[in-house]
């Protein structure tokens, strides 16, 4: 079941209605049942995997807490066992054939053939998200930053809470477990929170169905046959893919945040207007915040972080971003994309002293709008180019795509109507530009006030609030991109 399906339109109001009329002591169990039902909407077998991950991390955390700090070796062995079980499941379902094909390619160079066993492996939706969430909890218990949760229902709900189960945000136990506990004995109903939650969901649907899915039409046409198009078309498709993946992924997080808010639970803000960043390192502090912070706390810092030599710091950076790339997908193109982010950040750090000297030498006014706009455009351009590796099927395809982008560039095609033959006609393009203008305003508001769409709407007079809601509803209904049977496209990050 996905957020943009008819099933969810029925499912969510029923869950909310029952949640608020039933006795508080049964709310955790009800949400747990609803979460498993939501997850089994894709495949009933998926439930056994998430249950296995839940039981394993629950048992390991309880055991670690029981042993105490005086037996560090025993605690470490239990932690390792929990990591092996959960990462083993993730590696098998997500990376088995990738690892096999890589090993087979290496062995073939020595004349050795290696055949893969035949497994009917179907990647479970959201496995990377809930695995990392469960592992983060277990590591936190090991470190002593949180206590082991003894209530299995409460912990199982923490792992499987349906709004953020499939595509995040990846929540920390210290942030979510306490809120789950509170719904059983504290007042949950808050009219203001419910309306704010619904506003966030509305904004998420707009980002997904009006912007992301419309941009996807052009992106898919160009990327699927990139060798037929000139550099301008490839540039436009690259830029729109950056917009598409942002709006697609951020929309899921926004809908999740809104749905949770309706139920009285606050989730982590996962995107903080990333395209307003003025460097790649800043962009990664704003993009997929829950995953970036997860890798920072559980991989980068344990490797040594930046409290070491520069060489080791750069090594830690490359390892973290390369693993992040692999997390996104079982392919060398994803690994390359992750490594490129690390290279960007290292180059930025190496040249920072020179950059500062040049700014001082030429008396550059770094706080002016023009200079900051230039920084933002350069950052977007670099990130956009790297995403070609993310979108292309192979590294070879991505490399040739970028080659054609440079060598076959034709600026005049911008004025002869060519861009209106890339899957989107003039009217469709007009709707897309309007949607992007609205997105720009909302993200600019966030940058200025650190406040989300619901706050922006609530600050207006009542008449303006109703008008804004009506405009978004009409645009979603009239201009939303629907497929056969009025189904919206699946969220991109479901595959990760």
Beta strands, then each sheet from edge to edge (+ up, - down):
end
